[in-house]
C-alpha cells in the first residue's frame, strides 16, 4: 500500500459513503484510479466490508457488556474458536496484560445476558472472567 491507498482508507474510515467522484477529487486522482484501488484493496482483504454503525444508545432493547477473559495455559485458540461460535459475542479482541481476551457481549435482557455469561464461563480453557455492563458512550470515533 502506498500513500494514496493510505489516504483513501483514511477518507473511507471517516465517511464510507463518499462517492468515487468525491474521493477522486479529494485525492486528486481519476475516478478510475479510485475504483481500481478500492477493488484491489477489497481483493487482497484490506477492506473486508462496509457497515452502518449505530450509536449504542439508539438500541434501547439491547444490553451491551464487556467481558475480560483469562485463558488457561495454551488454550487460547480453542477458547477463541468456542467464543466465535457463541451468539452473544458481538466482537472478540486479543489483548495483553492481566486479561487474554476482551469480548463485547450483546443480549436482549439481563436474563439473556446471564445465560450468555453462564455458557461462556463453562467453556473449557477459561480460568477467570470479569464482566462490566456498558452504561453510556461519551465519544464515538
Steps between C-alpha positions, in 0.01 A plus 500: 500500500628841408414845633198535269357172632554621857324830424217314329453274804505803730226669298290183495541456876368851551210458257463172311206650308717749310448459128782390273489848343539669841785266595674567168466876551642485853787271394564693176484183289256368241178318589639193324804506727278513810279218372801281417667566835184422696452177303865404558475574875186284516659218299805474728285517812601842632142619464277221624163673496289806557258543788262740664602587855223596738547700816476252789228705670273463196453128564289521816398136483854369523744463789871524423767371736875454493651176624871475579615140471805318637595185310669193652838403357507461124122474455464839327420368150239257631341769716494747211337239274235428763432870563463571127223241498316666792209710368524745793855601406485804270876559474807329638840662558839355589664713770808517716534554872293333770232375259557296184179583315235771503152408377221743422177326596148590385170374635136605495453486878687446824369144507633437149834656599516270804460200270777625270731548801421152628573337163830685468613424856443129437736492201805281546819706516358809670648552845344833599268772371389846599195666344388862492171620357527785253301795633579793271732609219643851517699514179478322169796493264 
